[in-house]
């Protein structure tokens, strides 16, 4: 057997396979840049409406992280327990004041830069009103945030917000875990994925 010949052939095949992989597989290694817990024994609260482009609402947590040179994508994650009082709860996240979600209103009524994560029917909860009085429900959401690429390590400020869909009616969040992760690679990782399925709003 000609070992040198087969080694050359295999190397060539590997090069062809790697060259043909989609861009998503070329993303860099995910790095955890920040991890915090908050509101154990207390609650964050808001009775403020959300606004377009991630405006409005109430800031509940800010975390500054050192982003390595060349990193262009941050992932902001929030997990926690929420209460709603005759309203709906919405979440937003931003980096240096720029909302992570696209500035397009969601099919469920959240304005651009916001996601509606708690909308339980009145019949499922105590009390009366738009969405009942619902307590201690777990929520989880992760935002993909494209950031400017820097040639040197740079401090970025990650921020999470909550809002009520009905002005004056309070929403609460507690027992929160908040994470900031990042990656580099070729191009931003927050673009829409080709071939995804879409459905009409229910």
N, C-alpha and C positions, 0 to 999 in steps of 0.2 A: 504493500500500500504506500502511495506517495503522500506522506503526512503533510508536507509543505503545500502540495496542491490542494488538498482538502481544507486545510486551514485558510488558504486564500479564498476558496469558494464560499466557505461559511462566513467569513468576514464580509464578503460582498453581499451575501444574502441578508445579513443583519443590517448592513447599511441601507439596503433597499427597503426593508421592513420599517426601520426607524424613520426614514425619509417620508414614508407614506402614512405615518400616524397623524391623526387629526391634531390641531393645535392645542386642544384641551389637555392632551396627555403630556404636553411639554411644559406645563406649569411647574414652578419651583416647589421646593419643600415647604410645607406649612409650618410656620413658627408661632408659638404662643408668646405674645408680647405683654399680656396683662391678664390677671385673674383676680376677681374681687367677689366678696359676698357683702350684702347690705340688707338693712331692714329686717333683722332678726330681733324680735321684741319691740318693733316699731313698724310704722307703715308710711309709704309714700302716698300722697293724695293729690288729686287735681279735680277741679270743677270747671276747667278752662277748655274751650273748644279748640280743635286742631285747625290749622290753616294750610293753604297751599305751600308747596315747596318745603314741607317739614316745619312750617311756622306754627305759632300758637302752642297750646299745651303747656306742660310744666316740666322743667328739667329735674330729673330724679338722681342722676349720677353723672359725673365727669371723671374721666381717667386719662392722664397724659402718659403716652408711651414713647419710647425711643424706637423709631422705625429705621431698620438698617438701610444703607445705601442701595439703590436699585430696586427697592420694593415698591410695587405699584398697586397692590390690592390689599385691603384690610377687610376682615370679617368680624362684625360686631354681633355678639350673641347675648341674649337675655333669657333667663328661665326664672320663673317665680310663681307666686300664688296671688290671685287677684280677687277683689270684691267689686261688684257693680251695684249701684242703687238707682233703679229705674232709668238706666241709660246704657250705653255701650262703651267699652274701653278700647282705646286705640294707642298704638305704640309708634315711636319714631326714633331713628338714630342718625347721627351725623358725625362727620369728621371735620374739625376746624370750621364748624358752622354750615357745611354743605351736606344736605340730606343725602343719605345713601340710596334710598329708593328713587326710581324715576319719578319725575314730576307729572305723573299721569294718575287721574283719579281711579281708584279700584272699582271693580264691579259691585262690591258690597257697600259702596258709598263713602269710603275713606278718601280724603283729598290726597293729592300727590305728596309723596314723602311720608305717608302714614299707612299703617296696616291695622285693620279692625280685627281684634283677636278674641273678643268676648261679647257675644250677642245671644244670650240665652233667652228663650221664650218665657213670657210671663208665667205660663202655666207650670213651668219647671221650678219656680222659685217662690219665695214668700212675698208678701206684700202685693202692691198693685202698681200699675203704671206701664210705661213703654216696654221695659224688658224685665220687670220683676225686681226682686231684691236677692241677688245671688252671691254666695260667699264661698271662698276657699276653693277656687278652681285653678288648676295648673295651666300655665301658658309657656310657650317656647317659641322664639323666633330668632332667625339669623339674617343679618343684612350683609350684602356684598357691596363694598365701597371702593371705587376707583380713586386713587390719590395721585397727585403729581409725583413723578419720579425725581429723586434727588441723588446727586453723586456723593453725598456725605450723609451720615446718620442724622436724622431730623426728628424733633419732637412733634408729635401730632396729638391733638386733643379729641378723644372719643367721647360722645355724649349720648345719653338715652333720655327719652321724654315719654310721658304718658298724657293722655287727654280724654275728656269726656265728650261724647257725641251730643249731649244735651247740656247747654250752659247752665251752671248752677247746681247740677246733680253730680255728686262726687263719685269718683272711681278711686280704688286703692290697690297698691301693689306692695307685697312684702316677701320676705324669705327669698331674696333675689340672688342669683349667681350671674355675674357679668364677665364676659371674656372678650379679649381683643387678640385676633390671630392675623397673620399676614403671609403673603407669598409673592414671589417674583415670577419670572418666566417670560414668555414671549407675548407681549400685548396684554391688555386688561382681561381679567377673568370674569367680568360682570356682564358681558354681552349675552343676548338671548341665544339659547341653544337651538340650532337648526334641527328640525324633525320632531320638536316637542308637540304634544297634543294640547289642543285648546277646546274648551267646552263653553256653551252658553251659560250665563249666570242663572242660578236657580232662585 
